Structure formats: C-alpha cells, structure tokens
Amino acid sequence: VVAVLSAYDFWPASFFVKDAIRKESKKQGTTIYCDWNASFRRAFKLSAGKSSVVLIGKDNKVLFAGEGTLSDVDRKKLLALLKEQVEG
C-alpha cells in the first residue's frame, strides 16, 4: 500500500500523518509506504486531488487500481485482494 502524502509534506502535518500511518499499518498488519513527493502518483499517472488506490501484489503486479470514491463492490474486491496478499 502506498499513500501519496505530498500535500502533507510539511511540519507539523507530516508528524501527525506519519503517526496515523504507523498506527494504521499495525492495525492492518501490512506495510504502508508513503509517497511524500508524489513520484508514485506521477509514475502511475494518477490524478492529483483525487483519492487513488493501487494494490501491488507480492509478485510486483498491479492487482487493483481505482480513483475517486470506490463502489461497495470495488471496496469489497480490494479488501479481499489485500487480505489474500497479507494472509498468503
């Protein structure tokens, strides 16, 4: 999981965001990587100002990609794929 956080790359916001990411990472049982300079967003040609989700599997292949508000179906699919990657 990569969180594009370039909008929060200033003190004190980054302090609070880093703390929240650490807690969520532990809660989810997976690593959440932080993209502080938006290079990931640019590399994947994701829209600025929109929520984007890209799930990259253990084999480095994109398993899921979505922008904007996810539908219930997409959200369930994403969570199932994430669980599959974490649990094995």
C-alpha positions in Angstrom: 0.0 0.0 0.0 1.3 3.4 -0.9 -0.2 6.6 0.4 0.5 9.7 -1.7 1.0 12.3 1.0 2.8 15.2 -0.8 0.1 17.6 0.3 1.2 16.9 3.9 4.9 17.1 3.5 5.4 20.0 5.9 5.8 20.3 9.6 3.7 19.8 11.8 1.3 18.0 9.5 3.8 15.3 8.5 4.3 14.4 12.1 0.6 13.7 12.6 0.3 11.9 9.3 3.3 9.6 10.0 1.9 8.7 13.4 -1.5 7.9 11.8 0.1 5.8 9.1 2.1 3.8 11.6 -1.0 3.0 13.6 -3.0 2.0 10.5 -0.1 -0.1 9.3 0.0 -2.0 12.5 -3.8 -2.3 12.6 -3.9 -3.7 9.0 -0.8 -5.9 9.6 0.9 -4.7 6.4 3.4 -2.0 5.4 2.0 1.3 4.2 4.6 3.1 2.1 4.4 6.9 2.0 5.0 8.9 -1.2 6.0 12.3 0.1 6.9 13.9 -3.2 4.2 12.5 -5.5 6.6 10.5 -7.6 4.5 7.3 -7.3 1.4 9.3 -8.4 3.2 10.7 -11.4 4.7 7.3 -12.4 1.3 5.7 -12.4 -0.4 8.7 -14.0 -2.9 9.1 -11.1 -4.9 12.3 -10.9 -3.9 14.9 -8.4 -6.7 15.9 -6.0 -8.5 12.5 -6.2 -8.3 9.6 -3.9 -6.5 6.8 -5.7 -5.9 3.2 -4.7 -3.3 0.9 -6.4 -2.7 -2.5 -4.8 0.5 -4.1 -5.9 0.9 -7.8 -5.2 3.8 -9.7 -3.8 4.7 -10.5 -7.4 5.0 -6.7 -8.1 2.0 -6.8 -10.4 -0.9 -4.3 -10.1 -3.9 -6.3 -8.6 -6.3 -3.4 -8.3 -6.4 0.3 -9.3 -9.2 2.8 -8.8 -9.7 6.5 -8.4 -12.4 8.5 -6.7 -15.0 7.0 -4.4 -14.9 3.3 -4.6 -18.2 1.4 -5.1 -19.2 -1.2 -2.5 -18.2 -3.9 -5.0 -14.8 -2.4 -5.6 -14.2 -1.8 -1.9 -15.0 -5.5 -1.1 -12.8 -6.7 -4.0 -9.9 -4.5 -2.8 -10.2 -5.7 0.8 -10.4 -9.4 -0.3 -7.3 -8.9 -2.5 -5.4 -7.2 0.3 -6.4 -9.9 2.8 -5.2 -12.5 0.3 -1.8 -10.8 -0.1 -1.4 -10.4 3.7 -2.5 -13.9 4.7 -1.0 -15.8 1.9 
